[in-house]
Amino acid sequence: MQPAYPPLAISPSPLYRHSEPVPPSEAEDACDKVLRFVDSQPQGFITNAEREALMQIKYALFHAVTGVPREPKR
């Protein structure tokens, strides 16, 4: 039996348009918005590993905005 949807291939989104750089604070706000959306979805919307990846991006943006050096993961 074939899956309902084909596996996702990692490729650039046709909707993504690279233009002017985004300031870190604006990117952090956008990441917060994505996390709020994800957290409002039913359990299983994304995996724990996918949420952890979003949090790592959030932490990196926070450190870029505040200038606080990022400590390596232990």
N, C-alpha and C positions, 0 to 999 in steps of 0.2 A: 504494500500500500504506500503510495506517495504521500509525503507530508502536505498539509494544506497550503503551505507557503514554501517557496524555495529558500534554501539557506541564504542569509545575508552575505553579500560580498562587501568587503571593505573597499570603498571607492569614494572619490570626492562627490559630495552631494551636488546635484544639478542646481539646487537652490542657493548654494553657498557662493557668495561673491566676495572675493578678496578685494578690499579697497583700502581706505585709510586705516592706520593702526588704531586700536581701541585702547584707551587708557586702562591701566590695571584696575582702578576703582570701578569703572563701568563694567569691566569683565567680571569682577567679584560680585557686583549687584546682579548681573545676569545669571551667574552660577547660583546665587542664593535663590533666585526665582525658579530655576530648574529644580533645585533641591526641594523647595516648597511644593512644586507641582508633583514631583516624584513621591514625596511623603504623603500627599493627599490621595494617591491612587491605591487601589486594593493591593493587599500583600501579594507579592509575586510579580508585580509589574516589571521590576528589574531584580536582578540577583543581588545578594549581599556584596559580592565582588564588584559588581557594576556600581553599586552605591559607594563602596569604599573608593573606587577610582574617582568618582565625582568629588568625594571628600578630599582626596589628595590634591585634586585640581583646586578646590576651594582653599586648602591650606597654602598652596603655592601662591595663589592670588593674594591671600591675606598678607603673606610675607612680602610680596612685591609692593603692596600698597603701604604697609607700615614700615618697611625697610628693616624689619627684624630678620636677622639671618635664620635660615631654615636649618634645623638640626636633622641629620640623617636618621632614617628609620632604624630602630634597634631591633 
